[in-house]
């Protein structure tokens, strides 16, 4: 029924108005295509950002483990020399 109503409405329009309606429909379709592309690229960007952040996290975990190991070595020197233990902030 909707298609019949549309066809009846279009049949009452001038050729110029039908041409303008076709141009509008084309512009609407292109706008929706660009919205879809934009959303697709946002998702891709988010996926790549997540991968980047995971990579940084792995690197920082390695740096943190190294810092912990170094701290234990320094604590060992303090204990060996009989110095008072450091208080952590």
N, C-alpha and C positions, 0 to 999 in steps of 0.2 A: 504494500500500500504506500509506503514512503517513496518508493521509486516512481510510482504512478503520479504522486503529488508533485515530485520534482520535475518529472517530464511535462506535466501540465503547466507548471509554473514557467519552465523554460520555453515552452511553446508560445507563451504570451509575451516574451521578451523580444526586443529588437535584435537584429544581428549584431549591432555594436555592443549591446548589453551582454549578449551571450559571449562575445569575444572577450569582454572585460571579465566576465565570470570565469572563463577558462584561464585567463592570465592570473586571476586571484587564486584559483585552485592550484595552479602550478607553483605560485609563490608560497602558498601554504604547505604544499608537499615538500618543497625545497627547505623551508624553515624547519619542518619536522625532521627531515633528513639530517640537517645540520645539528639539531638538538640531539638526535640519536648519536651522531658522530662525536659530539662534545661529551656526552655521557660515557660513551665507549672509551674515549681517551682519558677521561677522569678516572675510570676504573683501572685502566692500564697504568696511569701515573701512580695511583694508589698501590697497585701491585708492585711496581718498581721501587716505590718509596719504602714499602714494607721489606723488600729484599735488601735494600741499602741499609736500613736501620738494623736488620738482623745481622748483617755483615759487621757493622760498627759495634754492635753488642758483643759479638764473638771476639773482636779485637780488644774491646775494653775489658772483657772477662779475662783475657790473657794478660793484659797489663795489670789488672787487679791482682791476679794470682802471683805475678812476679813481685808486685809491691808487698804482698803478704809474706812471701818467702824472704825478701830482703829485710822486712821488719823483724821476722823471727831470727835472722842472722844477727841483726843489731841487738836484739834482746839477749841473745846468747853472749855477745861480747860484754854487755852490761853486767850480766850475771857472773860471768867469768872474772870480771875485774872487781866484783863486790860493790858495784855502784847501786844506788837506790833505783828501784824500778820506775819507769816512766808512767805517768798517768796519761791515759788517752782522753782526747777531747770528746 
